[in-house]
């Protein structure tokens, strides 16, 4: 006998159907959110990290950046690769990081040029004061005023007198408007009362190459890359901008000793885009701290006349305080020097 099952599914009220639809929608949104935030699910870092150096390869920031990147790779368990993004006195690379996803996988190494940029450029694509998350300070050291080997002056006093007498006939290389080497020229020009002709490069690496080759007369460069060239007998060092002489080139006087005080100390810091996840900030800062405690890195720093900051000054909070103070300092200094903001190119 054939039977027919006439049982009908239970009726669901309109309000019940609306409730089930809401739950399904909420679950869908939740799963989509999980898929969109792999960092939280998988932990940081979950892929390769890019360390942007805003100047050409071979310059001071590049040298420091590669030392730090190699050590941080071991601590983080992910490779930290260096990407050179040169241009506009370091602002092109800074803009690259400012607009990167705030997940900690793109970071920036920069020096005082980052803080001076707002006073030098009127068309920055980011707000320097708010676009970055300071991760920690790295190293500090002076600038070294150097010249090509066949430049007439032999001493610091002779060089400063020569710079004053020559005026715009003296050519000085720099790594772009706003770079350390450019700011040093401004301070030196104020100190001696002259304006040398500035020759811009995309980094102090290529600028140094032309100084060694005799294509420019002088360069004010960080000790990081100047000291090896001085020790190698390829350029002449006239003076250092620190208050004390450097042990690695002890025969080179300070600018104060030479009678033309130019106080300029450079420091590098590590940055992430503003709003970077707290987990990533902590991991990156911890990895940087580990690198700064490494005897090998500190020995390398000492060999070219720079030093790591004391541990208490390397924290993100200490870095933020120093960063804010430097922005205000250079805004005041450059305004007093009569420097007007121009367009970055």
Secondary structure in CASP SS format (residue, H / E / C, confidence):
PFRMAT SS
TARGET T0000
AUTHOR 0000-0000-0000
METHOD secondary structure of the structure
MODEL  1
X C 1.00
X C 1.00
X C 1.00
X C 1.00
X C 1.00
X C 1.00
X C 1.00
X C 1.00
X C 1.00
X C 1.00
X C 1.00
X C 1.00
X C 1.00
X H 1.00
X H 1.00
X H 1.00
X H 1.00
X H 1.00
X H 1.00
X H 1.00
X H 1.00
X H 1.00
X H 1.00
X H 1.00
X H 1.00
X H 1.00
X H 1.00
X H 1.00
X H 1.00
X H 1.00
X H 1.00
X H 1.00
X H 1.00
X H 1.00
X H 1.00
X H 1.00
X C 1.00
X H 1.00
X H 1.00
X H 1.00
X H 1.00
X H 1.00
X C 1.00
X C 1.00
X C 1.00
X C 1.00
X C 1.00
X C 1.00
X E 1.00
X E 1.00
X E 1.00
X E 1.00
X E 1.00
X C 1.00
X C 1.00
X C 1.00
X C 1.00
X C 1.00
X C 1.00
X H 1.00
X H 1.00
X H 1.00
X H 1.00
X H 1.00
X H 1.00
X H 1.00
X H 1.00
X H 1.00
X H 1.00
X H 1.00
X H 1.00
X H 1.00
X H 1.00
X H 1.00
X H 1.00
X H 1.00
X C 1.00
X C 1.00
X C 1.00
X E 1.00
X E 1.00
X E 1.00
X E 1.00
X E 1.00
X C 1.00
X C 1.00
X C 1.00
X H 1.00
X H 1.00
X H 1.00
X H 1.00
X H 1.00
X H 1.00
X H 1.00
X H 1.00
X H 1.00
X H 1.00
X H 1.00
X C 1.00
X C 1.00
X C 1.00
X C 1.00
X C 1.00
X C 1.00
X C 1.00
X E 1.00
X E 1.00
X E 1.00
X E 1.00
X E 1.00
X C 1.00
X H 1.00
X H 1.00
X H 1.00
X H 1.00
X H 1.00
X H 1.00
X H 1.00
X H 1.00
X H 1.00
X E 1.00
X C 1.00
X C 1.00
X C 1.00
X C 1.00
X C 1.00
X C 1.00
X C 1.00
X C 1.00
X C 1.00
X C 1.00
X E 1.00
X E 1.00
X E 1.00
X E 1.00
X E 1.00
X E 1.00
X E 1.00
X E 1.00
X E 1.00
X E 1.00
X E 1.00
X E 1.00
X E 1.00
X E 1.00
X E 1.00
X E 1.00
X C 1.00
X C 1.00
X C 1.00
X C 1.00
X C 1.00
X C 1.00
X C 1.00
X C 1.00
X H 1.00
X H 1.00
X H 1.00
X H 1.00
X H 1.00
X H 1.00
X H 1.00
X H 1.00
X H 1.00
X H 1.00
X H 1.00
X H 1.00
X H 1.00
X H 1.00
X C 1.00
X E 1.00
X E 1.00
X E 1.00
X E 1.00
X C 1.00
X C 1.00
X C 1.00
X C 1.00
X C 1.00
X H 1.00
X H 1.00
X H 1.00
X H 1.00
X H 1.00
X H 1.00
X H 1.00
X H 1.00
X H 1.00
X H 1.00
X H 1.00
X H 1.00
X H 1.00
X C 1.00
X C 1.00
X C 1.00
X C 1.00
X E 1.00
X E 1.00
X E 1.00
X E 1.00
X C 1.00
X C 1.00
X C 1.00
X H 1.00
X H 1.00
X H 1.00
X H 1.00
X H 1.00
X H 1.00
X H 1.00
X H 1.00
X H 1.00
X C 1.00
X C 1.00
X C 1.00
X C 1.00
X C 1.00
X E 1.00
X E 1.00
X E 1.00
X E 1.00
X E 1.00
X H 1.00
X H 1.00
X H 1.00
X H 1.00
X H 1.00
X H 1.00
X H 1.00
X H 1.00
X H 1.00
X C 1.00
X C 1.00
X C 1.00
X C 1.00
X E 1.00
X E 1.00
X E 1.00
X E 1.00
X E 1.00
X C 1.00
X C 1.00
X C 1.00
X C 1.00
X C 1.00
X C 1.00
X H 1.00
X H 1.00
X H 1.00
X C 1.00
X C 1.00
X C 1.00
X C 1.00
X E 1.00
X C 1.00
X C 1.00
X C 1.00
X C 1.00
X C 1.00
X C 1.00
X C 1.00
X C 1.00
X C 1.00
X C 1.00
X E 1.00
X E 1.00
X E 1.00
X E 1.00
X E 1.00
X E 1.00
X E 1.00
X E 1.00
X E 1.00
X C 1.00
X C 1.00
X C 1.00
X C 1.00
X H 1.00
X H 1.00
X H 1.00
X H 1.00
X H 1.00
X H 1.00
X H 1.00
X H 1.00
X H 1.00
X H 1.00
X H 1.00
X H 1.00
X H 1.00
X H 1.00
X H 1.00
X C 1.00
X C 1.00
X H 1.00
X H 1.00
X H 1.00
X H 1.00
X H 1.00
X H 1.00
X H 1.00
X H 1.00
X H 1.00
X C 1.00
X C 1.00
X E 1.00
X E 1.00
X E 1.00
X C 1.00
X C 1.00
X H 1.00
X H 1.00
X H 1.00
X C 1.00
X C 1.00
X H 1.00
X H 1.00
X H 1.00
X H 1.00
X H 1.00
X H 1.00
X H 1.00
X H 1.00
X H 1.00
X H 1.00
X H 1.00
X H 1.00
X H 1.00
X H 1.00
X H 1.00
X H 1.00
X H 1.00
X H 1.00
X H 1.00
X H 1.00
X H 1.00
X C 1.00
X C 1.00
X C 1.00
X C 1.00
X C 1.00
X E 1.00
X C 1.00
X C 1.00
X C 1.00
END
